[in-house]
């Protein structure tokens, strides 16, 4: 990615430097063991009232006892203040750092460097680099335990840009050269303000933008620990890839292990959007292998987590076209980022709105969707890619998902709507028939979003209700077996329930929706 360049520094003075200009400069630096090297000369000296001795250098080359070397087109040293000003093509070199800029100031007694103008710093020890912006660097001294460098947006509006390598142990992936190369990709960070502390701690704030390979992240602020490989995004946090878009109040991106497996976790008001699936929950955790999502879970916040609010108590919800799934926790398997199973556990309920065209105003809320409940619900999906859609190079094809079957386990209940037996009934005008069934487990097979077959296992109870026809009197209690009689909250005529298990059939009946029972 090409970097932007600053305007001519003579017209816009911009702070220089970046990482560790840990040395001294000119004459005032001699107290730190620095002197003039080959090719430099002190061409003038004078005493300025209030400033003391001032020395001027042409093309100075400063060499220090600690191995630091500094070059510039010219320099001015103020001995009384312990300050040196470097002007034009400043270059700094030490054992691990290389710095270039247009201008710099160094306060030898304080160990403080200020730099501006086309700043570019590289740390050869870990590969970190920074360019653009205004720099203030506090080098490590006897009174300062670790170095500290702050880079802020320059006067011309160019924000600092840092290139940060991945954790040191994440680039070795067994038997996968391509995966190792992908994990070795550095983070590119752009922000209003960046702070580097010590050898591996880095934070940024102000409209933070992060890029790595095909992954993009955004937040109000970000913190990174290179040794642990953890990246924490705080405030309006968002992570976007070709396969998903994840948002939350905070997002943690963990470093990959030696197998290429890593985790991304969004906490509080988390929302994951993928191909035809949206997942909301207090916590959403993605597990990735070689950068591709393989598995994800949605769960509540722990009971001992911070101050409770609505973000703690909201139950996870999975939404697809005409389909909704709720539970205490939701687990999604997605090999190679293709969702094939969704498991909802704890008071699970699924609602399908594919047949909402059958609804009429007089239907009670309980019958305004086809629903399934149980302690656990498992949804199995199939997906396909249309050959007629041309996908741009480098982009993943859009997949179409369809529910293949739904299984409700432990205390299963199901209600679904269908056209009544009366062939003259009109969808959305006349009330639909309603079928309700209970059992130990229920499996619903679907095609094109419509129920094709239902299997009920264990002790089964149920009822089928047909709407009353005009002029039809309510049947008396002898018109249905006792097990099927019910008060009629839907205002319909009960039909004899034929979903009871038959002798010798422990698996229970198979119910064919849409056929006369």
Buried (B, 14 or more C-beta within 10 A) or exposed (E): EEEEEBBEBEEBBBBBBBBBBBBBBBBBBBEBEBBBBEEBEBEEEEEEEEEEBBBBBBBBBBBBEEEBBBBBBBBBBBBEBBBBBBBBBBBBBBEBBBBBBBBBBBBBEBBBBBBBBBBBBBBEEEBBBBBBBBBBBBBBEEEEEEBBBBBBBBEBEBBBBBBBBBBBEBBBBEEBEEBBEBBBBBBBBBBBBBBBBEBBBBBBBBBBBBBBBBBBBBBBBBBBBBEEBBBBBBEBBBBBBEBBBBBBBBBBBBBBBEBBBBBBBBBBBBBBBBBBBEBBBBBBBBBBBBBBBBBBBBBBBEEEBEEEEEBBEBBBBBBBEBBBBBBBBBBBBBEEBBBBBBBBBBBBBBBBBBBBEBBBEEBEEEBBBBBBBBBBBBBBBEBEEEEEEEEEEEEEEEBBBBBBBBBBBEBBBBBBBBBBEEEEBEBEEBBBBBBBBBBBBBBBBBEEBBBEBBBBBBEBBBBBBBBBEEEEEEEEEEEBEEEBBEEEEBEBBBBBBBBBBEEEEEEBBEBEBEEEB
